[in-house]
Amino acid sequence: MRFLTAGESHGQKLVGIIEGLPAGMEISKDRIDMALRQRQMGPGRGGRMAIEQDEIQIISGVRGGLSTGAPIALEILNRDWENWEKIMAWGESADLDSRKVLTPRPGHADLTGYLKYRTEVRNILERASARETAMRVGIGNIVRQGLTALGVEIRGHVLAVGGVHALRSDKEEYWQQVKQSKWSVGDPLAEKLMDKQLLTARDQGESLGGLLEVQVYNIPAGLGSHVHWDRKLDGKLAQAVLSVQAMKGVSFGLGFEAGERVGSLVHDPITYRPGRGFARASNHAGGIEGGMSNGEPIILQAVMKPIPTLYHPLDTVHLETKETIKASVERSDVCAVPAALVVLEHVVAWVIAEAVLEKFPADSFIELKTTWEDYKEHLRRL
């Protein structure tokens, strides 16, 4: 299974293709659109989100609400295209001068892309933009629907924003609060402090990053592999998470805290119970050992840096005159941490679905579900 996306931030549309999805899997357009709307929400979002009303268009590979086994083609129209049509036109009539970028932003792909590709900065930032993640959410939601049908649950929450850390809990009331929270936190006090931090950052022309966590439940032991570096489940998850714009670090379970503890306080004792099989008494490993899922919930954390576009910009160098000057300002968010959480949930969903199909190859979803259930029953009977 694989996917490919195309499209620019201010281009006509975003395009995606999924190949290798089994036939007969139920796909709801409404669920995809709901995920796209969630990605657009949250405090600190910029003016672009007031323009776009993201909606998926399913072009091929789905009939009667079921996948056909053929490649699935998707598109999301950019409503802002009408304001950029002359600038972003593909032909010789394109206006290449009116929005030309000569003052690259520190922290963005602007300068490195300009140096690597020897092209105008606009061509770099248009594709490097986090606008690209809208299609990844659409693609990820399709496979997430399949995982849900297998009983897999993916959920996430924000742990911190701009230095404000939220208290956390494993109680169901906490997760209900997370769902209702505009910050995706289960701590009402932290939510108020985040609001204040956001106002301060906006007034100062700053941006805010944060800490996020994604959890995956009801995954059996054995997804991934210890055999080669590129088949390790944690390696694949880490790569997917770090591919999301502004992500600067990822950890599993205890994460970096594991380096501060002795071994007996890091490793999870193994237990056995007839009818359930093998399990762990704790989950410091975050559900992955030796590159493979161990049957416990997969827990990963990620750190998101503040968005590079600052309304009180940092110094940069003019590409033509080489003089020190303030960096350019593209319309941007002050904070996109809750939105990034939606993106992370869906890139994680893709990797998990990919690992499922790697272990249980199937041409039809019925076949996949049968082998999935048979394997889980085998683990319970050991």
C-alpha positions as CSV (number, residue, x, y, z in Angstrom):
1,M,0.0,0.0,0.0
2,R,1.3,3.5,-0.8
3,F,0.1,7.0,-1.5
4,L,1.2,10.1,-3.4
5,T,0.1,13.7,-3.1
6,A,0.5,16.7,-5.3
7,G,-0.4,20.4,-5.1
8,E,0.7,23.8,-3.9
9,S,-0.6,25.9,-1.0
10,H,-2.1,28.5,-3.4
11,G,-2.5,26.2,-6.4
12,Q,-5.8,25.1,-7.9
13,K,-6.2,21.9,-5.8
14,L,-4.5,19.2,-3.7
15,V,-4.5,15.8,-5.3
16,G,-3.9,12.4,-3.7
17,I,-3.8,8.7,-4.9
18,I,-3.9,5.6,-2.7
19,E,-2.9,2.3,-4.1
20,G,-3.2,-1.1,-2.5
21,L,-6.3,-0.7,-0.4
22,P,-8.4,-3.9,-0.2
23,A,-11.7,-4.1,-1.9
24,G,-14.9,-3.9,0.0
25,M,-13.9,-1.5,2.8
26,E,-16.6,1.0,3.8
27,I,-15.6,4.6,3.1
28,S,-17.6,7.5,4.4
29,K,-17.0,10.9,2.7
30,D,-18.7,12.6,5.7
31,R,-16.0,11.2,8.1
32,I,-13.2,12.5,5.9
33,D,-14.8,15.9,5.7
34,M,-15.2,16.0,9.5
35,A,-11.5,15.2,9.9
36,L,-10.6,18.0,7.4
37,R,-12.8,20.5,9.4
38,Q,-11.1,19.4,12.6
39,R,-7.7,20.1,11.0
40,Q,-8.8,23.7,10.3
41,M,-10.0,24.4,13.8
42,G,-8.3,25.5,17.0
43,P,-7.1,28.7,18.6
44,G,-4.3,30.6,16.8
45,R,-5.3,29.7,13.3
46,G,-4.7,32.4,10.6
47,G,-6.9,34.0,8.0
48,R,-6.4,31.2,5.5
49,M,-8.7,28.9,7.5
50,A,-11.5,31.5,7.2
51,I,-11.2,31.2,3.4
52,E,-10.9,27.5,2.9
53,Q,-13.8,25.0,3.6
54,D,-12.0,21.8,2.9
55,E,-14.1,19.0,1.4
56,I,-12.8,15.8,-0.2
57,Q,-13.8,14.8,-3.7
58,I,-13.5,11.1,-4.4
59,I,-12.7,10.7,-8.1
60,S,-12.1,7.0,-8.5
61,G,-11.6,3.7,-6.6
62,V,-14.8,3.9,-4.6
63,R,-18.3,2.7,-5.7
64,G,-21.4,2.5,-3.6
65,G,-19.5,3.6,-0.5
66,L,-17.0,0.6,-0.8
67,S,-13.4,0.5,-2.1
68,T,-13.1,-1.4,-5.3
69,G,-9.5,-2.5,-5.0
70,A,-8.4,0.0,-7.7
71,P,-6.4,3.1,-6.9
72,I,-8.4,5.8,-5.1
73,A,-8.0,9.3,-6.5
74,L,-8.9,12.3,-4.3
75,E,-8.8,16.1,-4.6
76,I,-9.4,19.1,-2.3
77,L,-10.1,22.4,-4.1
78,N,-8.3,25.5,-2.8
79,R,-10.8,28.3,-2.7
80,D,-8.0,30.8,-2.4
81,W,-6.9,29.8,-5.9
82,E,-9.1,32.6,-7.4
83,N,-6.8,35.2,-5.7
84,W,-3.7,33.5,-7.0
85,E,-4.7,32.1,-10.4
86,K,-2.5,34.6,-12.4
87,I,0.5,34.1,-10.0
88,M,0.3,30.3,-9.9
89,A,-0.7,29.7,-13.5
90,W,1.2,26.8,-15.1
91,G,1.8,28.5,-18.5
92,E,3.9,31.4,-19.7
93,S,1.3,33.9,-18.7
94,A,2.1,33.3,-15.0
95,D,2.8,36.5,-13.0
96,L,6.3,35.6,-11.7
97,D,7.1,39.0,-10.2
98,S,4.2,40.3,-8.0
99,R,4.7,37.8,-5.2
100,K,8.3,37.0,-5.7
101,V,10.1,36.1,-2.4
102,L,13.6,37.5,-2.0
103,T,13.8,37.5,1.8
104,P,13.7,33.9,3.0
105,R,12.3,33.1,6.5
106,P,14.5,31.6,9.1
107,G,13.2,28.2,10.2
108,H,11.4,27.5,6.9
109,A,12.3,25.6,3.7
110,D,12.7,28.9,1.9
111,L,16.5,29.3,1.7
112,T,17.5,25.6,1.7
113,G,15.1,24.9,-1.1
114,Y,16.3,27.9,-3.1
115,L,19.9,26.7,-2.8
116,K,19.1,23.1,-3.6
117,Y,16.7,23.5,-6.5
118,R,18.0,26.8,-8.0
119,T,14.5,28.0,-8.3
120,E,12.4,31.0,-7.0
121,V,11.5,30.8,-3.3
122,R,7.8,30.9,-4.1
123,N,8.1,27.5,-5.8
124,I,9.6,26.1,-2.6
125,L,7.3,27.5,0.0
126,E,4.2,26.7,-1.9
127,R,4.9,22.9,-1.7
128,A,6.7,23.0,1.7
129,S,3.6,24.7,3.3
130,A,1.6,22.7,5.8
131,R,-1.4,23.1,3.5
132,E,-0.1,19.8,2.0
133,T,-1.2,18.1,5.2
134,A,-4.9,18.5,4.3
135,M,-4.6,15.8,1.7
136,R,-2.6,13.6,4.1
137,V,-5.5,13.9,6.6
138,G,-7.9,12.9,3.9
139,I,-5.8,9.9,2.9
140,G,-5.2,8.9,6.5
141,N,-8.8,9.1,7.4
142,I,-9.7,6.5,4.7
143,V,-7.4,3.9,6.2
144,R,-8.4,5.1,9.7
145,Q,-12.0,4.1,8.9
146,G,-10.7,0.6,8.0
147,L,-8.8,0.4,11.2
148,T,-11.9,1.4,13.2
149,A,-13.8,-1.5,11.5
150,L,-11.0,-3.8,12.9
151,G,-11.5,-2.4,16.4
152,V,-8.4,-0.2,16.4
153,E,-8.8,3.1,18.2
154,I,-6.6,6.1,17.7
155,R,-6.8,9.2,19.9
156,G,-4.6,12.1,20.8
157,H,-4.2,15.1,23.1
158,V,-2.1,18.2,23.5
159,L,0.3,18.0,26.4
160,A,1.7,21.5,26.3
161,V,1.6,24.8,24.3
162,G,4.1,27.6,24.6
163,G,5.5,26.3,27.9
164,V,2.1,25.8,29.5
165,H,1.8,22.1,30.5
166,A,-1.6,20.4,31.0
167,L,-2.3,17.9,33.7
168,R,-3.3,14.5,32.3
169,S,-5.3,11.5,33.3
170,D,-6.4,8.1,31.9
171,K,-10.0,8.5,33.1
172,E,-12.8,8.6,30.6
173,E,-14.0,12.0,31.9
174,Y,-10.6,13.4,31.0
175,W,-10.9,12.2,27.4
176,Q,-14.4,13.6,27.1
177,Q,-12.9,16.9,28.1
178,V,-10.2,16.6,25.5
179,K,-12.9,16.1,22.8
180,Q,-14.7,19.2,23.9
181,S,-11.6,21.4,24.4
182,K,-10.6,23.8,21.6
183,W,-7.0,23.1,22.6
184,S,-7.5,19.3,22.8
185,V,-6.5,19.3,26.4
186,G,-8.3,17.7,29.4
187,D,-7.2,20.4,31.9
188,P,-9.5,23.4,32.1
189,L,-7.0,25.5,34.0
190,A,-4.3,24.8,31.4
191,E,-6.7,25.7,28.7
192,K,-7.2,29.2,30.2
193,L,-3.5,29.7,30.5
194,M,-3.0,28.7,26.9
195,D,-5.5,31.3,25.9
196,K,-3.5,34.0,27.7
197,Q,-0.2,32.7,26.2
198,L,-1.8,32.9,22.7
199,L,-2.9,36.5,23.2
200,T,0.6,37.5,24.4
201,A,2.2,35.8,21.5
202,R,-0.2,37.5,19.0
203,D,0.5,40.9,20.5
204,Q,4.2,40.4,20.3
205,G,4.2,39.0,16.7
206,E,5.4,35.6,18.0
207,S,4.3,32.0,17.3
208,L,3.9,29.1,19.6
209,G,4.8,25.4,19.5
210,G,4.0,22.5,21.8
211,L,4.0,18.9,22.8
212,L,1.5,16.3,21.5
213,E,0.7,12.7,22.2
214,V,-1.0,10.0,20.0
215,Q,-2.2,6.7,21.4
216,V,-3.2,3.6,19.4
217,Y,-5.4,0.9,21.1
218,N,-6.3,-2.7,20.3
219,I,-3.2,-3.5,18.3
220,P,-2.0,-7.1,18.6
221,A,1.6,-8.0,19.1
222,G,3.6,-8.6,16.0
223,L,3.2,-5.6,13.7
224,G,6.5,-4.4,12.3
225,S,9.7,-6.4,12.3
226,H,13.1,-6.7,14.0
227,V,14.8,-8.0,10.8
228,H,15.7,-4.8,8.9
229,W,15.9,-1.2,10.0
230,D,13.3,0.0,7.4
231,R,10.7,-2.5,8.7
232,K,10.8,-1.5,12.3
233,L,7.4,-0.1,13.4
234,D,8.8,2.6,15.7
235,G,11.2,3.7,12.9
236,K,8.3,4.0,10.4
237,L,6.1,5.9,12.9
238,A,9.0,8.2,13.8
239,Q,9.6,9.0,10.1
240,A,5.9,9.7,9.4
241,V,5.6,12.0,12.4
242,L,8.8,13.9,11.6
243,S,7.6,14.3,8.0
244,V,4.9,16.6,9.3
245,Q,5.8,20.2,9.0
246,A,7.3,21.8,12.2
247,M,7.8,18.5,14.0
248,K,11.3,18.4,15.6
249,G,11.3,15.3,17.8
250,V,9.4,12.0,18.5
251,S,9.6,9.5,21.4
252,F,7.8,6.4,22.6
253,G,6.5,5.5,26.0
254,L,8.8,7.0,28.6
255,G,10.8,8.6,25.8
256,F,13.9,10.5,26.9
257,E,13.0,9.9,30.6
258,A,14.1,6.3,30.0
259,G,17.7,7.6,29.9
260,E,17.4,9.0,33.4
261,R,16.2,5.7,35.0
262,V,17.8,2.4,35.9
263,G,16.7,-0.7,33.9
264,S,14.3,-2.1,36.5
265,L,12.3,1.1,36.3
266,V,12.2,1.2,32.5
267,H,11.4,-2.3,31.2
268,D,7.9,-3.8,31.5
269,P,7.4,-7.0,33.4
270,I,5.8,-9.8,31.3
271,T,2.6,-11.4,32.6
272,Y,0.4,-14.2,31.4
273,R,-3.3,-14.9,31.9
274,P,-5.2,-17.8,30.4
275,G,-7.7,-16.6,27.8
276,R,-5.8,-13.3,27.3
277,G,-2.3,-14.6,26.7
278,F,0.9,-12.6,27.2
279,A,0.8,-9.0,28.3
280,R,2.9,-6.4,30.2
281,A,2.4,-5.1,33.7
282,S,3.3,-1.6,32.6
283,N,3.8,0.2,29.3
284,H,7.0,2.2,29.6
285,A,8.0,0.9,26.1
286,G,5.0,2.6,24.6
287,G,3.7,-0.6,23.0
288,I,6.8,-1.3,20.8
289,E,9.7,-3.6,21.6
290,G,12.4,-4.6,19.1
291,G,10.7,-2.7,16.3
292,M,7.4,-4.7,16.8
293,S,4.1,-4.0,18.5
294,N,4.0,-5.9,21.8
295,G,0.2,-5.9,22.3
296,E,0.1,-2.9,24.6
297,P,-1.2,0.5,23.5
298,I,1.2,2.4,21.2
299,I,2.0,5.7,22.9
300,L,4.1,8.3,21.0
301,Q,4.9,11.9,21.8
302,A,6.0,14.6,19.4
303,V,7.4,18.2,19.7
304,M,6.2,20.9,17.4
305,K,8.4,24.0,17.0
306,P,6.8,27.4,16.7
307,I,5.7,28.3,13.1
308,P,8.5,30.1,11.3
309,T,6.4,33.0,9.9
310,L,6.7,35.8,12.5
311,Y,4.7,39.1,12.2
312,H,7.7,40.7,13.9
313,P,10.2,38.9,11.6
314,L,13.8,37.9,12.3
315,D,16.7,39.1,10.2
316,T,17.6,37.4,7.0
317,V,19.6,38.2,3.9
318,H,18.2,39.6,0.6
319,L,18.9,37.0,-2.1
320,E,19.9,39.6,-4.7
321,T,21.5,42.5,-2.8
322,K,22.9,40.3,0.1
323,E,21.9,43.1,2.6
324,T,20.6,42.2,6.0
325,I,16.8,42.8,6.0
326,K,13.7,41.5,7.8
327,A,12.3,38.2,6.6
328,S,9.2,38.0,4.4
329,V,5.8,37.5,6.0
330,E,3.3,35.0,4.5
331,R,-0.2,34.8,5.9
332,S,0.2,32.3,8.8
333,D,-1.0,31.0,12.1
334,V,0.2,32.1,15.6
335,C,-0.3,28.5,16.8
336,A,-1.4,25.3,15.0
337,V,-0.7,22.7,17.7
338,P,-4.3,21.3,18.0
339,A,-4.5,21.2,14.2
340,A,-1.2,19.4,14.1
341,L,-2.6,16.8,16.4
342,V,-5.2,15.9,13.9
343,V,-2.5,15.5,11.2
344,L,-0.4,13.3,13.5
345,E,-3.4,11.0,14.3
346,H,-3.8,10.5,10.6
347,V,-0.2,9.9,9.6
348,V,0.0,7.4,12.4
349,A,-3.2,5.7,11.1
350,W,-1.5,5.3,7.7
351,V,1.6,3.6,9.2
352,I,-0.5,1.3,11.3
353,A,-2.7,0.3,8.4
354,E,0.4,-0.3,6.3
355,A,1.8,-2.5,9.0
356,V,-1.5,-4.4,9.2
357,L,-1.5,-5.1,5.5
358,E,2.1,-6.1,5.6
359,K,1.4,-8.8,8.1
360,F,-2.1,-9.7,6.7
361,P,-2.0,-9.3,2.9
362,A,-5.5,-9.3,1.5
363,D,-7.3,-8.3,-1.6
364,S,-10.6,-7.9,0.1
365,F,-11.5,-6.4,3.5
366,I,-13.5,-9.4,4.4
367,E,-10.4,-11.6,4.0
368,L,-8.4,-9.1,6.0
369,K,-10.9,-9.0,8.9
370,T,-11.0,-12.8,9.0
371,T,-7.2,-13.3,9.2
372,W,-7.0,-10.4,11.7
373,E,-9.5,-12.0,14.0
374,D,-7.9,-15.5,13.6
375,Y,-4.5,-14.1,14.6
376,K,-5.8,-12.3,17.6
377,E,-7.6,-15.5,18.8
378,H,-4.3,-17.4,18.3
379,L,-2.5,-15.0,20.6
380,R,-5.2,-15.4,23.2
381,R,-5.0,-19.2,23.1
382,L,-1.2,-19.4,23.5
